[in-house]
Structure formats: structure tokens, C-alpha cells
Amino acid sequence: MADTTTLQPEVVFDDNVLAKIASNTAQEVDGVLSLQGNLIDDISNRFTDKDRPQTGVSIDTDDDDQTVGIELTAVLAYGKNGREILNRVAEKIAKAVKSMTGYQVTKLKMVVKDMLTMEEWRQQNDKQQNDKQQNDKQQDDKQPSEKHPDEPSHHEQHPSDKQPKPAPDMQH
């Protein structure tokens, strides 16, 4: 058995883990419609199969002090008070990060990228969903079918499947 007086276990959380906690927690707050990254994040998200929950979240950690600074880029609901949303987000994120990691949130900044009405939000989501479906379809069309080299394609007939051609009719 290890001597516990000399054992000093240490856990370090990757920035992506902290970003995921912050992102998921922020999006639970009423008034936060989404977190959105910069142009590069937006482009890369169009070409990946999975949603990246850490998009729109920047993390600055000090693992030695177990502290973290967080910056969110958010789209908020039009007509809601941005400061109130920020206060609720900050409180929830600080609690979630502390309870899951033990890290202390020392800074939280929210950059409001846009404020949308619910109708604008729905239209934007519908357009993004359509764009993603079109991109998925284009990716599927570009990928060669995964068939075994000995397997006939859908357009080829296996030799045993070919029907003999009928003999030409010899009657005149």
C-alpha cells in the first residue's frame, strides 16, 4: 500500500473540458440562445460531423492555482437584459466549474455577438440545419461506396446472376 504522507495526487483538466462545462451551463440560462465562435470556428463546424460544445468559449487556465478565466461569445434573446443574463451565467458557471473540477472561476466575460427575436432565431436555425443537411449530402455523394472488391456494385451483375440470352427466333 502506498504511503499517503508522500502521495500527492494531482488532476489537471484540459481546456476543452472546462469549455464544455462553461458552454453547457451557459446554454441552460434563459436568454442565452447560443454560443458562437469566430469565423474560423463557424467554418470548421460546417465541415465536421459533430457539434462542438466548446464553440464560442475561450479558456485561460492556471493549473498551479487551479483558476480559470472564461470568455463567452453569445447570441442573446432580444428584449432580455444582458447584464442580468451575464450575472446568472457567471453564477451558474462558477458553481458548475467548482463542483466538477475544483477550479475557481476568477474572470468571466461575455461578448454579445447578436440579439435575436425568437422568430429570427428560428429562421437562422432552420437555415443552418438546411446548410448542414446539404453539406452532409455532398459529403455522402463524394465518398466512394464501401464495398468489398469481390462484391458486385449495384450496377454490375454477378456472373451467376446473369440470365442466358434467349436464342434468336429462327422462324421466318
N, C-alpha and C positions, 0 to 999 in steps of 0.2 A: 504494500500500500504506500502511496506517495506521502511524503512529509508535507502536511498542509501549511506549515510555517514558512516554507520556502517556495511553495507553489503560488504563482500569481497569474491566474488565468486572465486572458485578455480577449475581448471580442471587438472587432472593428467592422463597421457597417459601410458597405460600398455606397458611393453617392447615388447610384441608381435605386438602391433600396430606400434611402431617405427621400429621394424624389418621388418614388412611388407612394410612400406613406403620405407625403405632403399633397400630392395630386389627388389621390383617392379621398383624402379627408376634406380637402378644399371643395371638391365637387359635390360633397354631401350638404354643403351650406346653401340655403335658399338664397337665390340671387346670383349665384355663380353658374353661368351657363356652360362654360368650358374653359379649359386652359389651352392656350395655343402657343406654339413655338415660333421661332423666326422663320424666314423664308426657306432656309436650308432644311429645317425640321419639317415644314409643310411639304416640301418636295419629296424628301425621303419617305415620309409617311404614305405618299401616294403609291410608292413602289414596293412597300413591304406588305406582307400578308397579315401581320398582327398589329393591333393598336399598341401604341407605346404610351403607357400611362404616365411616364415621366415627361412627356412633351409639355413645354411651357413652364418647366420648373428648372431653375438653376440652383445648385447647391455649392456651398463653401464650407467645408468641414475642417475642424481642428480635432483630430483624433486624440491628441495628447490631453486636451482639456475636455474632450467629449462635448464640444459645442458645434452648432451648425447655424449658418446663415442661409436663408431661403429667399429666392426671388421668384414670384409667380407672374406670368403674363396671362391675363384673364379677359374673358368676354363676360360682361355682367348683364343682368336683366335691366332693360330700360325702365326708368322711373324709380328704381331702388336707390337707397342711399349707399354710395360706395364706401364711405368711412365705416358705416355700421357693418357692412359685409366684411370689410377688412378686419374689423375687431373680432367678429365671430370666427372668421377663418383663422386668424392668429391664435386665438384661444384654443380652438379645436386642434390645430396642427401642433401647437406646443404640447398639449396633453397627449396626443397620439404618439408623437415622436418620443417624448419622455417615457411613456408607458411601454412602448415596443422596443426602444433601444437604450434608454437611459441617458441619451444625449439631451442637452439643454439647447433650445432654440434661442439664440441671442439676437437675431435680426430677422424680420420678415417684411419684405417689400412686395407690393402688388402693383404691377404696371397694367393699367386698364387699356386693353387694345381696342375695345369697342363696347358699346352698349346697344343691345338689340331688343326690339319688341319680340314677343313670343311668335308673332307671325313671321317676322324677319328671320328669327332663329329656325323655325320650321322650314322655311324656304331654303335657307342656307344648308341645313342638314339634308334635305331632300336632294339638293344639287350635289353635295359631297357624296351621298350614297349612290347617286346615279353615276358620278365620275368614277367611283371605286368599282362599281359593277362593270362599267365599260373597260376599265383598266384590267380587272380580273379576266374578263372575256378575251381581251387582247393577249394577255399572258397565256391563257389556255390555248389560244389559236397558234401561238408561236412555238409552244412546246411540242416536240415530237412525241408521238404516241409511245407509250412504254410497252412494247410487245417483245416477245421472245423472238430471236432471229429466225427460228424454225416455224413460228406461227404465221399463218397467212394473215394478211391485212384484211380489212373489211372489203377491199376492192378485188382481192385475189381469191381464187378458189383453190382449195387444197386439191391436189391431183385426184384423190379418192372421191371428191365431191363432184367432179366433172361428169356430166351425163354424156354418153356417146351420142354423137350427132346421128340423126336418122339418115338412113341410106336414101340417096336421091330417088325419087319416084321414077320408075322405069317405064311406066305406061305411057303410050303415045296416043 
